Structures are given as C-alpha cells and as structure tokens.
C-alpha cells in the first residue's frame, strides 16, 4: 500500500510541475500578445 501512495504522490508532483510550466508559458504568450 505504501508503494502505491508513493507513486501517486510522485505522479501528482509531476502533474503539478507540468501545470505550472504550462501556466508560465501561457502568461508569457499573453504578455507578448498584449
């Protein structure tokens, strides 16, 4: 069970990082456009 929880936490951390990167890219695009 602990192994599954560890994998889930790692996956969530990776997803959060990817979302942050996408948000930063979108903000950069918006700043360039306007």
C-alpha positions in Angstrom: 0.0 0.0 0.0 2.8 2.5 0.9 4.4 1.9 -2.5 1.2 2.9 -4.3 0.8 6.0 -2.2 4.4 6.9 -3.0 3.8 6.5 -6.7 0.6 8.6 -6.5 2.4 11.4 -4.7 5.2 11.4 -7.3 2.7 11.5 -10.2 0.8 14.3 -8.6 4.0 16.3 -8.1 5.0 15.8 -11.8 1.5 16.9 -12.9 1.6 20.0 -10.7 5.0 20.9 -12.2 3.7 20.5 -15.7 0.7 22.6 -15.0 2.9 25.4 -13.5 5.1 25.3 -16.6 2.1 25.5 -18.9 0.7 28.4 -16.9 4.0 30.2 -17.1 4.1 29.7 -20.9 0.5 30.9 -21.3 1.3 34.0 -19.2 4.4 34.7 -21.3 2.3 34.4 -24.5 -0.3 36.8 -23.1 2.4 39.3 -22.1 3.8 39.1 -25.6 0.4 39.5 -27.3 -0.7 42.4 -25.2 
